[in-house]
Structures are given as structure tokens and as C-alpha cells.
Amino acid sequence: MVWKFLRKAEVPEVKASATGRVVAWGNQGRVRWSPRDVGSLSRTGFMANPVGFRAVKLIAEAAAALPLIVQDQARRYEVHPVVDLMRRPNAGQGRAELFEAVYGHLLLSGNAYLEAVSGAGALPGELHVLRSDRMAVVPGADGWPVAYDYTVGAKAHRFDMTGALPPICHIRSFHPQDDHYGFSPLQAAAVALDVHSSASAWSKALLDNAARPSGAIVYRGADGQSALTADQYDRLVSEMESHHQGARNAGRPMLLEGGLDWKPMGFSPSDMEFQKTKESAAREIATAFGVPPMLLGIPGDATYANYAEANRAFYRLTVLPLAARVTAAVSSWLSVFTGEAVEIRPDLDQVPALSVERDAAWARIAAADFLTQAEKRVALGLPPLEGDA
């Protein structure tokens, strides 16, 4: 009984998780993709990827820089409350800054939200862009939005959309499988973004470990000994870290003493063609956003004959359709406040990239003798002059 008392108590075995063995023996080569939520995509695809960043900035800045005109069916306005509102939407932003934020959110998340702040007149006093990752649609019984919730931390503010004047303008891209939210180019380019970012990370790791090739040092002692002593191991590790790691040691030959043999275990950069893979991923990202790779400095693209042609195609196929959709949505939204059908649209006559097309259109229409002066103005998208039939 005494010896039983002094014996160490047995601890019962407890299993922590039924899936522990599965996790421990998981496949090391499994593909890992970045999260697809708006916040994660914005961080990895825009804030941490130069191609995604430049594509979004190029489109948003080009579309925001387009001159805007305000007109109705009868005239083009130089002085109008909408013109004043577009010139200075709020105290902290001008027209270009506001619309750059709108286009940026639309490209990153597929959704853009404008808030109308009540003013002294019929029009809103200010317009503000709200972050798309903080907005949530509140659908009604019929499926149409009846409110929008804007959440920051633990606080939420609800914008009621059932009143006479809607406080939120929701602009969204086409999404084939969602009734309330849009689909962004960043989501379509997510796989290419992961490949491009992983290739960049691999290149950085290659530079950091340039003189330490992927492989193993095998020790074969003269007396059949297959293991290094502690002192030998520490010395070998120290020599590798001080003389064969880092960019400054790139290319330095490795001298192995007796009994040590180097066995390469990885592929060289040329074998894995990381540079070509990276360039291919960059072209896919540019394609998803509708930016000619030539404008992003991506080599290997010969789709367009020259830079001017690529720039013109960029405006015609990407910038102008995006700007037309956004300005049409803002025009329709503000018309509810003003009670008049005033149209806001880009002034294509002031876009330098389209000057060649503009000159050709003017010459072609001016030479059409069978058209009246009023019909020529309509063909050019201009409002009729006073007195025109």
C-alpha cells in the first residue's frame, strides 16, 4: 500500500480533436487562394499588387478626369445648380476626387454608394462616397431595397429608401447570380492576382536565399558515420548563414569539405518559368479590367500597333462605358430631387485621346449636304440652337 501511494499517478489520455491526425498529415502542396471578400481582395489585389493598383488607378483617374456637361433636350447649361453641385460635391472633395472614389469602389467591389446630404434648396447640399465594404442592402418583401445599413465597428446607421427622396444612390456592376450586389473586375481577376503575388513573393524569397540553392547537404563519413557532431553541425549552419545567404552572396560558389556532398532538390527559375508565369498573370489582370497591357508596361503584348491606338481603345472600350453608366445613374438620382430631367454626361469633344475620331466625325457630318444645321447638331450629340426647327 505504501509503494502504491508513492507511485506516480496515471494521467488518462485525452484526445484534443478527432481531425487532428488529418490536419497533421495534410498535403503540403495544396493550393491556397486568398479570401474573396471585398476587404481581402482590396488589400491583396489593389494595395499589395502593382498591376491591380495601376489598372484601377488608370481607369478611375481617366474616368474622373472626363469633363462633364449638364444639359436637357433643349439646351446645354453653363449655370445650373447641378453644375455647381458637380463642381464642388462636398467641402473636402472636388468633382474629380469624388468620382475617382466612385469609380474605384465600383472596380474593387462592383458597388458604389453616394449619400445625399440635405441642403437649403431642392438639390442635396453635399454628396459623399460611402465605403462599399460597410454597406449592406436591406431588401423588402418584394425584393427591392427598402434601406441600406452602414456599419462601422459596433455602430450602424440605416438609410431609409421608402421616402420621397432616396438618400442613397447605389451603382452596381452586372452580377449574374446576385440580385443586390455587383460583380467587380477584381473578383474575376482574383486567381491571376494570387498567381502574380505568389510569383513576386517567390522572387523575393529567391533574392533573400539566392546563394542557398534548394537542396540537401549529405554527409558521408570515412568511417561510415552518417551524422555530424554538434560542433560540426553548428559550424556548417554558421558558414551557410554568413557566406551563402542573402543577395550580397548571390553566385558565391560553395566549398564542401570531405564527406559533404550537395544534392539539388528543386527546379531552377528557368525550369519553372516564373517570369513568364508572372507576365501571363499580369496580362490576365489587365484583361479583366479592360486595360491594354501595353499601357501598363507589360511586355509581350502586340495586340495594338502603337500606344496611341491602345489608348484610344482603352477610352472607347473601358473608360467611356463606365463613365456613361455612372453619370446616367447619378443623373437619374438627382432628377428625383430637382423634378426635371437634367442629363449629366461626359463631354467627348474635350477628350484628347479621341481627337482623331472627333475630327473624322466632324468632317464627315460637315460634308453631308443633305442634313440641315439642326440635324447635324443632333448627329453630333449637341442640343439645338435657339430658333432651330
Number of C-alpha atoms within 10 A of each C-alpha: 6 6 7 8 8 8 9 8 8 6 6 6 6 6 8 7 9 8 9 10 9 10 10 8 8 9 9 6 6 7 6 7 11 13 11 14 11 18 15 13 22 22 11 20 27 20 12 14 18 17 23 27 16 16 23 26 17 17 25 25 18 20 24 22 16 19 15 20 17 21 20 13 11 11 13 17 14 11 9 13 16 23 17 12 17 21 14 19 24 16 9 9 14 15 18 21 17 21 25 22 20 24 26 21 26 26 27 25 25 23 25 28 21 21 17 22 14 14 10 7 10 13 19 21 15 16 21 19 20 17 17 22 18 15 19 16 17 17 14 10 7 7 10 13 16 17 19 22 15 18 15 11 6 5 7 13 11 14 17 16 17 11 8 8 15 18 21 22 18 19 23 22 19 15 13 9 9 9 11 17 21 20 20 22 22 26 21 15 21 22 17 23 29 19 18 27 21 14 19 16 12 14 16 13 12 18 17 16 19 20 22 22 17 14 12 13 13 14 17 15 13 9 6 9 11 12 12 15 10 9 8 11 12 12 11 14 10 12 13 14 14 10 16 21 20 17 14 14 18 17 12 13 11 13 9 11 8 10 15 13 14 14 12 12 10 12 12 12 12 9 8 11 11 19 15 14 15 19 18 18 22 26 22 20 26 25 16 19 19 18 25 24 24 19 16 16 10 15 13 12 12 10 11 14 8 10 12 13 14 19 18 18 18 20 21 14 13 18 23 19 12 19 23 15 15 23 18 15 18 18 18 16 19 24 16 15 16 15 10 11 14 19 21 23 21 19 13 17 14 13 15 10 19 18 14 10 12 17 11 11 14 13 11 10 16 14 10 10 9 9 13 13 15 15 16 18 16 12 14 13 11 16 16 18 13 8 6 9 9
